[in-house]
Amino acid sequence: MTQAATGTSTERTVHQRKGTGSGTGRTRSAVTLLVLAALLGVSVTAGLAIGSVHVPPGQVWGIVTHALGADWQQPDWSRARETIVVDVRAPRVLLGAVTGAGLAVIGTALQALVRNPLAEPYLLGVSSGASLGAVSVIVFGVTLFGPFSLSVAAFVGALGALLLVYATARTGGRITSSRLVLSGVAIAAVLTAVLDLLLLTTDRGNETRAVLAWTLGGLGGVNWGTLWLPSTALLLGVGVLMAQARNLNLLLAGEEAATTLGLDVARFRARLFVVLSLVTGVLVAAAGPIGFVGLMMPHIVRLFVGGDHRRVLPTAALGGAVFLVWADIAARTIAAPMEIPVGVLTALCGGPFFLWLMRRDARRGTDRGVA
């Protein structure tokens, strides 16, 4: 078979797997996006309204629009309520939406890059590497990059962990699902042990407790002055990944097939590893290591929109945003006045989901070379 014929056959296979060209698929995708956008609006409203001080939804948007300069409603709320909604809850809810969206698209891209349905930043040790980098900056008081020192260190840690996991799992030019996951778990355990050692040996007692709580994942403490950085990282990540959606689709057919269709797989992976590590580092620096969002959302949204990354990426972003906003609402209310780390709740949801995926893939016999 000639290379041209092979390329044509491979492209046909990729289109079949994606379900492209289907009017029904495009309609389902559009409907799913609209539903998720509406759910996100409801979720943001709930996040602003629910808490130790309940604010009626109508009053919530009156406060928000008043803060934006639109006086369509005569203020009938106290200054304290306005402060709670605008200065306390709004940055937190928006950080939850940004972090959830970012983790979902990162998980989607990682699953395509390494062709493994179990890939996501937390399981592959990327979040642990970012956490170690961020905590090192705090413990040693590094300020080389000024206010960006934490994010830079988290980025370096995330990239180093991702490259280490990938290099460890790749043997003889192949990676299996089990080897990738085991490498990620092992390296995450080592990095977590080093992080714990740093916390135990530092003499900053108050900072140690705060950092320990941060390592469980949480959205508290954010303000308008710090929200712009994770938001910018999300826009950058989504923009780059959407521009590379076609190449991510090519990887669905395998590394050899993607190469046949003109993709330099090694260089493509290297570039995206840097982008994904950058976004992960910034998100972890802002919210701590929150796991399993990037594992669950891609699988869930593919049930509705198929495998085409031009549809999966924006849908996963909206789904991740909705999920983490509600996870944070639950974290704030389940044991009020005590707050549960949101990372604990996502792990309680994601752990069973991960085990289900493992059992499903074992039944299908998918433990084969994937890269």
GULO-244081 format. One record per residue (C-alpha): x negated, y, z negated; chain; residue in three letters. Coordinates in steps of 0.2 Angstrom, whole numbers, plus 5000, padded with zeros to 4 digits. Each point is the difference from the previous one (the first is absolute). Example, Ala and Ser with C-alpha at 12.3 -4.5 7.8 and 13.67 -1.06 7.14 Angstrom:
<nodes>
NODE   px   py   pz mol type
NODE 4938 4978 4961   A  ALA
NODE 4994 5017 5003   A  SER
</nodes>
This chain:
<nodes>
NODE   px   py   pz mol type
NODE 5000 5000 5000   A  MET
NODE 4993 5017 5004   A  THR
NODE 4997 5014 4988   A  GLN
NODE 5014 5010 5008   A  ALA
NODE 5012 4986 4999   A  ALA
NODE 4995 4997 4982   A  THR
NODE 5003 5018 4995   A  GLY
NODE 5017 5000 5008   A  THR
NODE 5005 4984 4991   A  SER
NODE 4994 5008 4983   A  THR
NODE 5009 5016 5003   A  GLU
NODE 5016 4990 5003   A  ARG
NODE 4997 4990 4984   A  THR
NODE 4997 5017 4990   A  VAL
NODE 5016 5007 5007   A  HIS
NODE 5010 4984 4995   A  GLN
NODE 4993 5001 4982   A  ARG
NODE 5004 5018 4999   A  LYS
NODE 5017 4999 5008   A  GLY
NODE 4996 5016 5010   A  THR
NODE 5012 5005 5014   A  GLY
NODE 5015 4995 4990   A  SER
NODE 5014 5013 4999   A  GLY
NODE 5007 4991 4985   A  THR
NODE 4983 5000 4992   A  GLY
NODE 4999 5019 5002   A  ARG
NODE 5017 5003 4994   A  THR
NODE 4997 4989 4984   A  ARG
NODE 4984 5010 4997   A  SER
NODE 5009 5017 5002   A  ALA
NODE 5014 4995 4989   A  VAL
NODE 4987 4993 4987   A  THR
NODE 4990 5016 5000   A  LEU
NODE 5016 5010 4998   A  LEU
NODE 5006 4989 4985   A  VAL
NODE 4983 5001 4992   A  LEU
NODE 4999 5019 5002   A  ALA
NODE 5017 5002 4992   A  ALA
NODE 4995 4988 4986   A  LEU
NODE 4984 5010 4997   A  LEU
NODE 5011 5016 4998   A  GLY
NODE 5011 4991 4987   A  VAL
NODE 4984 4993 4992   A  SER
NODE 4992 5017 4998   A  VAL
NODE 5016 5008 4994   A  THR
NODE 5001 4986 4987   A  ALA
NODE 4982 5002 4995   A  GLY
NODE 5003 5019 4997   A  LEU
NODE 5016 4997 4990   A  ALA
NODE 4997 4985 4989   A  ILE
NODE 4989 5002 4985   A  GLY
NODE 5001 5004 4981   A  SER
NODE 5009 5016 5006   A  VAL
NODE 5014 4995 5012   A  HIS
NODE 5003 5013 5014   A  VAL
NODE 5015 4998 5011   A  PRO
NODE 4995 4997 5019   A  PRO
NODE 5009 5015 5006   A  GLY
NODE 4991 5011 4987   A  GLN
NODE 4984 4991 5005   A  VAL
NODE 5001 5007 5018   A  TRP
NODE 5006 5016 4994   A  GLY
NODE 4984 5002 4990   A  ILE
NODE 4989 4994 5014   A  VAL
NODE 5007 5012 5013   A  THR
NODE 5000 5014 4988   A  HIS
NODE 4981 4996 4997   A  ALA
NODE 4998 5001 5019   A  LEU
NODE 5008 5017 5001   A  GLY
NODE 5017 4995 5007   A  ALA
NODE 5013 5007 4987   A  ASP
NODE 5016 4991 5007   A  TRP
NODE 5005 4995 4982   A  GLN
NODE 5002 5012 4986   A  GLN
NODE 4987 4993 4986   A  PRO
NODE 5010 4992 4986   A  ASP
NODE 4986 4990 4993   A  TRP
NODE 4987 5004 4986   A  SER
NODE 4982 5005 5003   A  ARG
NODE 4995 4984 4992   A  ALA
NODE 5009 4989 5012   A  ARG
NODE 4993 5009 5015   A  GLU
NODE 4982 4997 4993   A  THR
NODE 5004 4982 4997   A  ILE
NODE 5006 4998 5018   A  VAL
NODE 4988 5011 5009   A  VAL
NODE 4984 4998 4990   A  ASP
NODE 5001 4983 4992   A  VAL
NODE 5011 4988 5010   A  ARG
NODE 4998 5007 5018   A  ALA
NODE 4981 4997 5001   A  PRO
NODE 5002 4983 4992   A  ARG
NODE 5013 4995 5012   A  VAL
NODE 4991 5006 5015   A  LEU
NODE 4984 4991 4995   A  LEU
NODE 5010 4984 4998   A  GLY
NODE 5007 5002 5018   A  ALA
NODE 4983 5004 5007   A  VAL
NODE 4991 4986 4991   A  THR
NODE 5013 4987 5004   A  GLY
NODE 5000 5005 5018   A  ALA
NODE 4981 5000 5001   A  GLY
NODE 4998 4983 4992   A  LEU
NODE 5013 4993 5011   A  ALA
NODE 4992 5006 5016   A  VAL
NODE 4983 4995 4994   A  ILE
NODE 5006 4982 4996   A  GLY
NODE 5008 4999 5017   A  THR
NODE 4984 5005 5009   A  ALA
NODE 4989 4988 4989   A  LEU
NODE 5011 4985 5004   A  GLN
NODE 4998 5004 5019   A  ALA
NODE 4981 5004 4999   A  LEU
NODE 4996 4983 4991   A  VAL
NODE 5015 4991 5007   A  ARG
NODE 5005 4994 4983   A  ASN
NODE 5018 5002 4993   A  PRO
NODE 4993 5001 4982   A  LEU
NODE 4989 5015 5003   A  ALA
NODE 5003 5015 4990   A  GLU
NODE 4988 5013 4990   A  PRO
NODE 5003 4993 4983   A  TYR
NODE 4998 4981 5004   A  LEU
NODE 4985 5003 5011   A  LEU
NODE 4991 5010 4986   A  GLY
NODE 5000 5017 5009   A  VAL
NODE 5010 5008 4986   A  SER
NODE 4988 4993 4987   A  SER
NODE 4985 5007 5010   A  GLY
NODE 5009 5017 5000   A  ALA
NODE 5004 4999 4982   A  SER
NODE 4982 4996 4995   A  LEU
NODE 4994 5014 5011   A  GLY
NODE 5012 5012 4992   A  ALA
NODE 4997 4994 4982   A  VAL
NODE 4981 5002 5003   A  SER
NODE 5002 5018 5004   A  VAL
NODE 5010 5003 4984   A  ILE
NODE 4989 4990 4989   A  VAL
NODE 4983 5007 5006   A  PHE
NODE 5007 5018 5003   A  GLY
NODE 4995 5001 5018   A  VAL
NODE 5005 5016 5009   A  THR
NODE 4990 5000 5015   A  LEU
NODE 5015 5003 5011   A  PHE
NODE 5009 5012 4988   A  GLY
NODE 5019 4996 4999   A  PRO
NODE 4998 4987 5014   A  PHE
NODE 4988 4989 4990   A  SER
NODE 5013 4988 4994   A  LEU
NODE 5007 4997 5017   A  SER
NODE 4983 4999 5009   A  VAL
NODE 4994 4987 4987   A  ALA
NODE 5017 4990 5002   A  ALA
NODE 4998 5000 5019   A  PHE
NODE 4982 4994 4999   A  VAL
NODE 5005 4986 4987   A  GLY
NODE 5015 4995 5011   A  ALA
NODE 4990 4999 5016   A  LEU
NODE 4986 4990 4991   A  GLY
NODE 5012 4988 4993   A  ALA
NODE 5009 4997 5017   A  LEU
NODE 4984 4997 5009   A  LEU
NODE 4994 4988 4987   A  LEU
NODE 5016 4990 5000   A  VAL
NODE 5000 4999 5019   A  TYR
NODE 4981 4995 5001   A  ALA
NODE 5002 4987 4986   A  THR
NODE 5016 4992 5007   A  ALA
NODE 4993 4999 5018   A  ARG
NODE 4990 4984 5003   A  THR
NODE 4995 4994 5017   A  GLY
NODE 5010 5014 5008   A  GLY
NODE 5017 4995 4993   A  ARG
NODE 5010 5005 4985   A  ILE
NODE 5014 4989 4992   A  THR
NODE 5014 5006 4990   A  SER
NODE 4994 4991 4984   A  SER
NODE 4982 5006 5002   A  ARG
NODE 5005 5018 5002   A  LEU
NODE 5012 5000 4985   A  VAL
NODE 4988 4991 4989   A  LEU
NODE 4986 5012 5005   A  SER
NODE 5011 5015 4996   A  GLY
NODE 5005 4993 4983   A  VAL
NODE 4982 4995 4995   A  ALA
NODE 4993 5017 5005   A  ILE
NODE 5015 5009 4992   A  ALA
NODE 4996 4991 4984   A  ALA
NODE 4982 5004 5000   A  VAL
NODE 5004 5019 5004   A  LEU
NODE 5013 5000 4986   A  THR
NODE 4988 4992 4988   A  ALA
NODE 4987 5014 5004   A  VAL
NODE 5013 5013 4998   A  LEU
NODE 5005 4993 4983   A  ASP
NODE 4982 5000 4995   A  LEU
NODE 4998 5018 5004   A  LEU
NODE 5016 5004 4990   A  LEU
NODE 4994 4990 4985   A  LEU
NODE 4982 5008 4999   A  THR
NODE 5005 5018 5003   A  THR
NODE 5001 5011 4984   A  ASP
NODE 5015 5010 5007   A  ARG
NODE 5014 4993 4990   A  GLY
NODE 5014 5011 5006   A  ASN
NODE 4995 4999 5018   A  GLU
NODE 4998 4981 4998   A  THR
NODE 5018 4998 4995   A  ARG
NODE 5006 5012 5014   A  ALA
NODE 4990 4990 5013   A  VAL
NODE 5006 4983 4994   A  LEU
NODE 5018 5006 5002   A  ALA
NODE 4996 5007 5017   A  TRP
NODE 4993 4983 5006   A  THR
NODE 5017 4993 4997   A  LEU
NODE 5007 5012 5013   A  GLY
NODE 5011 5015 4997   A  GLY
NODE 5006 5016 5007   A  LEU
NODE 5000 5011 4985   A  GLY
NODE 4989 5015 4998   A  GLY
NODE 5001 5005 5018   A  VAL
NODE 5003 5019 5004   A  ASN
NODE 5003 5010 5016   A  TRP
NODE 4981 5005 5000   A  GLY
NODE 4995 4981 5002   A  THR
NODE 5014 4994 5011   A  LEU
NODE 4993 5007 5017   A  TRP
NODE 4985 4988 5001   A  LEU
NODE 5010 4983 4999   A  PRO
NODE 5013 5008 5012   A  SER
NODE 4986 5005 5012   A  THR
NODE 4993 4982 4999   A  ALA
NODE 5017 4993 5004   A  LEU
NODE 5002 5011 5015   A  LEU
NODE 4983 4996 5006   A  LEU
NODE 5002 4981 4998   A  GLY
NODE 5017 4999 5008   A  VAL
NODE 4994 5011 5014   A  GLY
NODE 4985 4989 5004   A  VAL
NODE 5009 4984 4998   A  LEU
NODE 5015 5005 5011   A  MET
NODE 4987 5005 5014   A  ALA
NODE 4992 4983 4998   A  GLN
NODE 5017 4990 5000   A  ALA
NODE 4997 4993 5017   A  ARG
NODE 4983 4993 4995   A  ASN
NODE 5007 4993 4984   A  LEU
NODE 5013 4991 5010   A  ASN
NODE 4986 4993 5011   A  LEU
NODE 4993 4991 4985   A  LEU
NODE 5016 4991 4998   A  LEU
NODE 4995 4988 5014   A  ALA
NODE 4983 4997 4992   A  GLY
NODE 4982 5007 5001   A  GLU
NODE 4995 4992 5016   A  GLU
NODE 5016 5005 5009   A  ALA
NODE 4998 5018 4994   A  ALA
NODE 4982 5001 5006   A  THR
NODE 5007 4993 5017   A  THR
NODE 5012 5015 5001   A  LEU
NODE 4985 5012 4997   A  GLY
NODE 5000 5003 4981   A  LEU
NODE 4983 5001 4992   A  ASP
NODE 5006 4991 4984   A  VAL
NODE 4985 5002 4989   A  ALA
NODE 4999 5019 5003   A  ARG
NODE 5019 5002 4999   A  PHE
NODE 5000 4990 4983   A  ARG
NODE 4985 5011 4994   A  ALA
NODE 5009 5016 5003   A  ARG
NODE 5016 4995 4993   A  LEU
NODE 4991 4993 4984   A  PHE
NODE 4993 5017 4997   A  VAL
NODE 5017 5009 5002   A  VAL
NODE 5009 4987 4989   A  LEU
NODE 4987 5001 4987   A  SER
NODE 5001 5019 5000   A  LEU
NODE 5019 5000 4998   A  VAL
NODE 4999 4987 4987   A  THR
NODE 4987 5009 4990   A  GLY
NODE 5010 5016 5000   A  VAL
NODE 5016 4991 4995   A  LEU
NODE 4992 4990 4986   A  VAL
NODE 4991 5016 4993   A  ALA
NODE 5017 5009 4999   A  ALA
NODE 5011 4985 4994   A  ALA
NODE 4989 4986 4994   A  GLY
NODE 5000 4983 5007   A  PRO
NODE 5018 4995 5004   A  ILE
NODE 5001 4983 5008   A  GLY
NODE 5011 4990 5011   A  PHE
NODE 5009 5014 5009   A  VAL
NODE 4989 4997 5015   A  GLY
NODE 5003 4982 4999   A  LEU
NODE 5019 5000 4999   A  MET
NODE 5006 5015 5011   A  MET
NODE 4992 4994 5017   A  PRO
NODE 5008 4982 4998   A  HIS
NODE 5017 5008 4995   A  ILE
NODE 5001 5013 5014   A  VAL
NODE 4995 4987 5014   A  ARG
NODE 5016 4991 4996   A  LEU
NODE 5009 5015 5007   A  PHE
NODE 4989 5008 5013   A  VAL
NODE 4989 4986 5006   A  GLY
NODE 4981 5000 5002   A  GLY
NODE 4997 5015 5011   A  ASP
NODE 4989 5011 4989   A  HIS
NODE 5007 5016 5009   A  ARG
NODE 5016 4995 4990   A  ARG
NODE 4993 4991 4985   A  VAL
NODE 4988 5014 4994   A  LEU
NODE 5013 5014 4998   A  PRO
NODE 5013 4988 4993   A  THR
NODE 4988 4993 4988   A  ALA
NODE 4995 5018 4995   A  ALA
NODE 5018 5004 4996   A  LEU
NODE 5003 4983 4991   A  GLY
NODE 4985 5002 4989   A  GLY
NODE 5005 5018 4995   A  ALA
NODE 5017 4994 4995   A  VAL
NODE 4994 4985 4991   A  PHE
NODE 4987 5010 4989   A  LEU
NODE 5011 5014 4996   A  VAL
NODE 5013 4988 4993   A  TRP
NODE 4986 4990 4991   A  ALA
NODE 4995 5016 4992   A  ASP
NODE 5017 5004 4995   A  ILE
NODE 5001 4983 4992   A  ALA
NODE 4983 5003 4991   A  ALA
NODE 5007 5016 4992   A  ARG
NODE 5017 4993 4995   A  THR
NODE 4999 4982 4995   A  ILE
NODE 4991 5002 4984   A  ALA
NODE 5003 5019 4997   A  ALA
NODE 4993 5010 4991   A  PRO
NODE 4985 4988 5004   A  MET
NODE 4994 5000 5018   A  GLU
NODE 4995 4983 5008   A  ILE
NODE 4985 5002 5013   A  PRO
NODE 5008 4999 5017   A  VAL
NODE 4986 4988 5005   A  GLY
NODE 5007 4987 4988   A  VAL
NODE 5017 5001 5008   A  LEU
NODE 4994 4998 5018   A  THR
NODE 4989 4985 4994   A  ALA
NODE 5016 4992 4992   A  LEU
NODE 5008 5002 5017   A  CYS
NODE 4985 4996 5011   A  GLY
NODE 4994 4985 4991   A  GLY
NODE 5015 4989 5004   A  PRO
NODE 5000 5006 5017   A  PHE
NODE 4982 4996 5003   A  PHE
NODE 5003 4982 4993   A  LEU
NODE 5015 4998 5012   A  TRP
NODE 4989 5006 5015   A  LEU
NODE 4986 4987 4995   A  MET
NODE 5013 4986 4999   A  ARG
NODE 5008 5005 5017   A  ARG
NODE 4983 5001 5008   A  ASP
NODE 4995 4983 4993   A  ALA
NODE 5015 4992 5007   A  ARG
NODE 4997 5008 5017   A  ARG
NODE 4982 4994 4999   A  GLY
NODE 4993 5018 5004   A  THR
NODE 4983 4997 4990   A  ASP
NODE 4990 5002 5016   A  ARG
NODE 4986 5011 5007   A  GLY
NODE 5008 5017 5002   A  VAL
NODE 4986 5011 5005   A  ALA
</nodes>
